[in-house]
Amino acid sequence: MFRLKELRTDRKITQKELSSILGVSPALIGFYENEINHPAPNMLIKIADFFGCSVDYLLGREDDFGIISSANSEEENLTELERELVDLFRALPELRQETMLDSLRGMVALQEKRKRG
């Protein structure tokens, strides 16, 4: 996890925020960053997906950020804000994703209602 702290601080995310996104304790993020504990393969993938890099980059095995290209051209055209929203959404458990979608639908419906008068 050589680059976890670097990636986290570049994004201006606290250990507590990242732990919430990944569904682990803040202490575990500290253990990962200090190489006291090592994440399981599925957690490595989750972290790499969140930061949009390859697992090899995350582990310090390659210098190229290793941006994973998507086959979906719509996803490639996302703004930075939209990409962050997608990354955060994907990091949530399914139940929280559904709650988030319900909230967003409610906000959009309220906005449409206000537009109509």
MDAnalysis code that builds the backbone (N, CA, C; Angstrom):
import MDAnalysis as mda
import numpy as np

u = mda.Universe.empty(351, n_residues=117, atom_resindex=np.repeat(np.arange(117), 3), trajectory=True)
u.add_TopologyAttr("name", ["N", "CA", "C"] * 117)
u.add_TopologyAttr("resid", np.arange(1, 118))
u.add_TopologyAttr("resname", ["MET", "PHE", "ARG", "LEU", "LYS", "GLU", "LEU", "ARG", "THR", "ASP", "ARG", "LYS", "ILE", "THR", "GLN", "LYS", "GLU", "LEU", "SER", "SER", "ILE", "LEU", "GLY", "VAL", "SER", "PRO", "ALA", "LEU", "ILE", "GLY", "PHE", "TYR", "GLU", "ASN", "GLU", "ILE", "ASN", "HIS", "PRO", "ALA", "PRO", "ASN", "MET", "LEU", "ILE", "LYS", "ILE", "ALA", "ASP", "PHE", "PHE", "GLY", "CYS", "SER", "VAL", "ASP", "TYR", "LEU", "LEU", "GLY", "ARG", "GLU", "ASP", "ASP", "PHE", "GLY", "ILE", "ILE", "SER", "SER", "ALA", "ASN", "SER", "GLU", "GLU", "GLU", "ASN", "LEU", "THR", "GLU", "LEU", "GLU", "ARG", "GLU", "LEU", "VAL", "ASP", "LEU", "PHE", "ARG", "ALA", "LEU", "PRO", "GLU", "LEU", "ARG", "GLN", "GLU", "THR", "MET", "LEU", "ASP", "SER", "LEU", "ARG", "GLY", "MET", "VAL", "ALA", "LEU", "GLN", "GLU", "LYS", "ARG", "LYS", "ARG", "GLY"])
u.atoms.positions = np.array([
    [0.840, -1.195, 0.000],
    [0.000, 0.000, 0.000],
    [0.871, 1.239, 0.000],
    [1.926, 1.206, -0.699],
    [2.859, 2.323, -0.707],
    [2.200, 3.650, -1.052],
    [1.228, 3.639, -1.918],
    [0.685, 4.898, -2.424],
    [-0.679, 5.279, -1.858],
    [-1.223, 4.525, -0.932],
    [-2.552, 4.830, -0.423],
    [-2.594, 6.212, 0.213],
    [-1.656, 6.515, 1.080],
    [-1.663, 7.820, 1.753],
    [-1.506, 8.952, 0.738],
    [-0.623, 8.760, -0.219],
    [-0.411, 9.765, -1.272],
    [-1.698, 10.020, -2.060],
    [-2.353, 8.967, -2.467],
    [-3.599, 9.100, -3.225],
    [-4.689, 9.752, -2.369],
    [-4.782, 9.325, -1.118],
    [-5.807, 9.867, -0.222],
    [-5.586, 11.350, 0.027],
    [-4.351, 11.748, 0.309],
    [-4.087, 13.164, 0.592],
    [-4.204, 14.018, -0.671],
    [-3.866, 13.451, -1.833],
    [-4.044, 14.189, -3.089],
    [-5.515, 14.520, -3.323],
    [-6.395, 13.625, -2.923],
    [-7.841, 13.836, -3.072],
    [-8.432, 14.644, -1.916],
    [-7.564, 14.965, -0.936],
    [-7.994, 15.717, 0.253],
    [-9.097, 14.976, 1.015],
    [-8.869, 13.670, 1.199],
    [-9.799, 12.815, 1.924],
    [-9.123, 12.392, 3.222],
    [-9.826, 12.485, 4.325],
    [-9.287, 12.038, 5.598],
    [-9.352, 10.518, 5.685],
    [-8.600, 9.962, 6.635],
    [-8.671, 8.519, 6.852],
    [-10.092, 8.121, 7.241],
    [-10.742, 8.955, 8.028],
    [-12.107, 8.661, 8.460],
    [-13.054, 8.635, 7.264],
    [-12.922, 9.616, 6.358],
    [-13.784, 9.656, 5.170],
    [-13.552, 8.428, 4.287],
    [-12.269, 8.093, 4.072],
    [-11.960, 6.939, 3.228],
    [-12.465, 5.653, 3.879],
    [-12.323, 5.555, 5.192],
    [-12.794, 4.351, 5.874],
    [-14.304, 4.192, 5.714],
    [-15.024, 5.301, 5.746],
    [-16.473, 5.261, 5.563],
    [-16.828, 4.824, 4.146],
    [-16.113, 5.333, 3.175],
    [-16.341, 4.989, 1.770],
    [-16.074, 3.500, 1.524],
    [-15.015, 2.972, 2.159],
    [-14.625, 1.585, 1.933],
    [-15.299, 0.607, 2.889],
    [-15.959, 1.143, 3.916],
    [-16.651, 0.278, 4.866],
    [-15.731, -0.422, 5.847],
    [-14.650, 0.251, 6.223],
    [-13.715, -0.289, 7.212],
    [-13.477, 0.773, 8.286],
    [-12.721, 0.419, 9.315],
    [-12.449, 1.378, 10.382],
    [-11.338, 2.345, 9.979],
    [-11.350, 3.577, 10.536],
    [-10.260, 4.514, 10.262],
    [-8.898, 3.950, 10.674],
    [-8.880, 3.173, 11.764],
    [-7.612, 2.580, 12.209],
    [-7.049, 1.640, 11.154],
    [-7.924, 0.906, 10.477],
    [-7.458, -0.022, 9.449],
    [-6.816, 0.727, 8.284],
    [-7.367, 1.878, 7.932],
    [-6.740, 2.696, 6.875],
    [-5.330, 3.087, 7.312],
    [-5.187, 3.495, 8.569],
    [-3.862, 3.825, 9.112],
    [-2.921, 2.637, 9.057],
    [-3.441, 1.453, 9.378],
    [-2.616, 0.238, 9.312],
    [-2.181, -0.036, 7.881],
    [-3.088, 0.149, 6.934],
    [-2.732, -0.033, 5.528],
    [-1.641, 0.962, 5.122],
    [-1.843, 2.221, 5.475],
    [-0.887, 3.259, 5.069],
    [0.495, 3.047, 5.694],
    [0.531, 2.509, 6.897],
    [1.799, 2.267, 7.579],
    [2.318, 0.842, 7.391],
    [1.632, 0.084, 6.533],
    [1.995, -1.278, 6.181],
    [2.078, -2.202, 7.398],
    [1.235, -1.931, 8.386],
    [1.104, -2.810, 9.543],
    [0.185, -3.965, 9.191],
    [-0.781, -3.689, 8.362],
    [-1.752, -4.670, 7.895],
    [-1.864, -4.505, 6.381],
    [-2.195, -5.578, 5.696],
    [-2.320, -5.533, 4.242],
    [-3.733, -5.932, 3.836],
    [-4.324, -5.178, 2.914],
    [-5.702, -5.477, 2.506],
    [-5.803, -6.763, 1.689],
    [-6.960, -7.384, 1.805],
    [-7.265, -8.566, 0.997],
    [-7.378, -8.137, -0.468],
    [-7.239, -9.077, -1.393],
    [-7.323, -8.733, -2.815],
    [-8.590, -7.966, -3.199],
    [-9.747, -8.356, -2.656],
    [-10.978, -7.641, -3.016],
    [-10.957, -6.204, -2.510],
    [-10.301, -5.955, -1.371],
    [-10.177, -4.594, -0.860],
    [-9.191, -3.789, -1.717],
    [-8.119, -4.425, -2.184],
    [-7.181, -3.744, -3.087],
    [-7.906, -3.262, -4.337],
    [-8.754, -4.116, -4.873],
    [-9.508, -3.756, -6.079],
    [-10.461, -2.606, -5.772],
    [-11.120, -2.669, -4.636],
    [-12.059, -1.614, -4.242],
    [-11.336, -0.267, -4.094],
    [-10.164, -0.291, -3.482],
    [-9.376, 0.937, -3.301],
    [-8.915, 1.461, -4.660],
    [-8.385, 0.572, -5.502],
    [-7.914, 0.984, -6.832],
    [-9.066, 1.548, -7.665],
    [-10.224, 0.902, -7.587],
    [-11.390, 1.404, -8.321],
    [-11.790, 2.782, -7.831],
    [-11.770, 2.986, -6.529],
    [-12.152, 4.292, -5.976],
    [-11.220, 5.387, -6.489],
    [-9.917, 5.115, -6.492],
    [-8.957, 6.131, -6.925],
    [-8.744, 6.136, -8.438],
    [-9.331, 5.177, -9.148],
    [-9.208, 5.146, -10.601],
    [-7.817, 4.794, -11.076],
    [-7.138, 3.925, -10.340],
    [-5.788, 3.516, -10.725],
    [-5.726, 1.994, -10.756],
    [-4.611, 1.481, -11.209],
    [-4.431, 0.031, -11.212],
    [-3.965, -0.420, -9.833],
    [-4.176, -1.694, -9.538],
    [-3.688, -2.263, -8.277],
    [-2.162, -2.200, -8.252],
    [-1.529, -2.458, -9.396],
    [-0.065, -2.379, -9.453],
    [0.432, -0.980, -9.100],
    [-0.231, 0.055, -9.573],
    [0.162, 1.414, -9.217],
    [-0.017, 1.621, -7.716],
    [-1.132, 1.197, -7.190],
    [-1.422, 1.335, -5.768],
    [-0.338, 0.674, -4.922],
    [0.139, -0.481, -5.372],
    [1.158, -1.227, -4.626],
    [2.581, -0.757, -4.915],
    [2.746, 0.219, -5.808],
    [4.076, 0.717, -6.125],
    [4.832, -0.152, -7.107],
    [4.123, -1.022, -7.808],
    [4.776, -1.917, -8.764],
    [4.920, -1.302, -10.153],
    [4.256, -0.186, -10.398],
    [4.408, 0.514, -11.675],
    [4.328, 2.011, -11.419],
    [5.009, 2.771, -12.254],
    [5.041, 4.217, -12.095],
    [3.898, 4.908, -12.813],
    [3.384, 4.264, -13.865],
    [2.258, 4.815, -14.603],
    [1.013, 4.650, -13.749],
    [0.209, 5.709, -13.649],
    [-0.994, 5.681, -12.824],
    [-1.878, 4.500, -13.184],
    [-1.785, 4.030, -14.414],
    [-2.524, 2.837, -14.807],
    [-4.013, 3.061, -14.849],
    [-4.416, 4.194, -15.406],
    [-5.839, 4.493, -15.486],
    [-6.541, 3.394, -16.273],
    [-7.560, 2.870, -15.661],
    [-8.305, 1.789, -16.294],
    [-9.304, 2.400, -17.264],
    [-9.194, 2.015, -18.519],
    [-10.122, 2.568, -19.495],
    [-11.414, 1.777, -19.460],
    [-12.474, 2.480, -19.657],
    [-13.792, 1.865, -19.616],
    [-14.276, 1.612, -21.033],
    [-14.976, 0.527, -21.214],
    [-15.564, 0.245, -22.523],
    [-16.768, 1.142, -22.761],
    [-17.273, 1.746, -21.686],
    [-18.455, 2.596, -21.773],
    [-18.016, 4.024, -22.095],
    [-18.298, 4.498, -23.307],
    [-17.859, 5.829, -23.713],
    [-18.533, 6.925, -22.898],
    [-19.757, 6.677, -22.398],
    [-20.421, 7.677, -21.556],
    [-19.626, 7.916, -20.297],
    [-19.095, 6.864, -19.698],
    [-18.321, 7.007, -18.473],
    [-17.033, 7.767, -18.727],
    [-16.452, 7.617, -19.899],
    [-15.225, 8.329, -20.236],
    [-15.464, 9.832, -20.341],
    [-16.690, 10.249, -20.614],
    [-17.000, 11.661, -20.792],
    [-17.500, 12.337, -19.520],
    [-17.403, 11.671, -18.385],
    [-17.866, 12.264, -17.133],
    [-16.949, 13.400, -16.704],
    [-17.548, 14.415, -16.093],
    [-16.742, 15.476, -15.498],
    [-16.079, 14.933, -14.235],
    [-15.144, 15.667, -13.688],
    [-14.473, 15.234, -12.463],
    [-15.477, 15.068, -11.316],
    [-16.430, 15.993, -11.231],
    [-17.460, 15.922, -10.195],
    [-18.349, 14.689, -10.385],
    [-18.734, 14.416, -11.622],
    [-19.561, 13.238, -11.903],
    [-18.800, 11.947, -11.608],
    [-17.528, 11.924, -11.962],
    [-16.698, 10.735, -11.710],
    [-16.573, 10.499, -10.203],
    [-16.386, 11.572, -9.440],
    [-16.299, 11.428, -7.983],
    [-17.610, 10.885, -7.419],
    [-18.716, 11.387, -7.932],
    [-20.024, 10.916, -7.485],
    [-20.196, 9.423, -7.779],
    [-19.804, 9.000, -8.968],
    [-19.893, 7.589, -9.336],
    [-18.986, 6.744, -8.433],
    [-17.762, 7.208, -8.203],
    [-16.831, 6.469, -7.346],
    [-17.375, 6.319, -5.931],
    [-17.893, 7.410, -5.390],
    [-18.444, 7.359, -4.035],
    [-19.670, 6.451, -3.981],
    [-20.516, 6.545, -4.995],
    [-21.719, 5.711, -5.055],
    [-21.338, 4.227, -5.096],
    [-20.365, 3.886, -5.912],
    [-19.946, 2.492, -6.045],
    [-19.341, 1.946, -4.755],
    [-18.779, 2.829, -3.947],
    [-18.163, 2.398, -2.693],
    [-19.192, 2.090, -1.607],
    [-20.436, 2.507, -1.827],
    [-21.489, 2.274, -0.835],
    [-22.028, 0.851, -0.938],
    [-22.495, 0.301, 0.204],
    [-23.209, -0.976, 0.132],
    [-24.515, -0.796, -0.639],
    [-25.060, -1.866, -1.182],
    [-26.236, -1.787, -2.050],
    [-27.413, -1.077, -1.390],
    [-27.653, -1.359, -0.119],
    [-28.774, -0.729, 0.577],
    [-28.608, 0.790, 0.629],
    [-27.399, 1.241, 0.873],
    [-27.140, 2.686, 0.904],
    [-27.229, 3.286, -0.492],
    [-26.861, 2.530, -1.515],
    [-27.001, 3.010, -2.888],
    [-28.472, 3.270, -3.196],
    [-29.329, 2.337, -2.775],
    [-30.764, 2.493, -3.017],
    [-31.301, 3.723, -2.281],
    [-30.850, 3.929, -1.054],
    [-31.269, 5.099, -0.276],
    [-30.817, 6.380, -0.973],
    [-29.592, 6.363, -1.468],
    [-29.047, 7.530, -2.161],
    [-29.848, 7.823, -3.426],
    [-30.180, 6.794, -4.180],
    [-30.975, 6.984, -5.395],
    [-32.349, 7.557, -5.068],
    [-32.977, 7.055, -4.013],
    [-34.276, 7.586, -3.602],
    [-34.170, 9.073, -3.267],
    [-33.113, 9.443, -2.560],
    [-32.907, 10.858, -2.207],
    [-32.718, 11.717, -3.447],
    [-31.903, 11.236, -4.372],
    [-31.664, 11.986, -5.613],
    [-32.936, 12.121, -6.441],
    [-33.709, 11.048, -6.529],
    [-34.976, 11.110, -7.266],
    [-35.905, 12.146, -6.645],
    [-35.936, 12.180, -5.310],
    [-36.764, 13.163, -4.614],
    [-36.313, 14.589, -4.899],
    [-35.006, 14.809, -4.920],
    [-34.482, 16.149, -5.211],
    [-34.830, 16.586, -6.633],
    [-34.673, 15.665, -7.581],
    [-34.981, 15.980, -8.985],
    [-36.480, 16.250, -9.143],
    [-37.314, 15.434, -8.502],
    [-38.767, 15.639, -8.593],
    [-39.151, 16.988, -8.019],
    [-38.555, 17.369, -6.897],
    [-38.834, 18.674, -6.277],
    [-38.403, 19.811, -7.203],
    [-37.251, 19.656, -7.827],
    [-36.750, 20.671, -8.769],
    [-37.698, 20.809, -9.957],
    [-38.154, 19.684, -10.500],
    [-39.090, 19.726, -11.622],
    [-40.413, 20.374, -11.226],
    [-40.865, 20.068, -10.042],
    [-42.107, 20.649, -9.545],
    [-41.990, 22.171, -9.409],
    [-40.841, 22.623, -8.930],
    [-40.611, 24.069, -8.796],
    [-40.533, 24.763, -10.161],
    [-39.962, 24.085, -11.134],
    [-39.866, 24.648, -12.477],
    [-41.240, 24.861, -13.098],
    [-42.139, 23.914, -12.833],
    [-43.489, 23.988, -13.390],
    [-44.349, 25.037, -12.694],
    [-43.912, 25.442, -11.525],
    [-44.680, 26.517, -10.871],
    [-45.293, 26.063, -9.663],
])
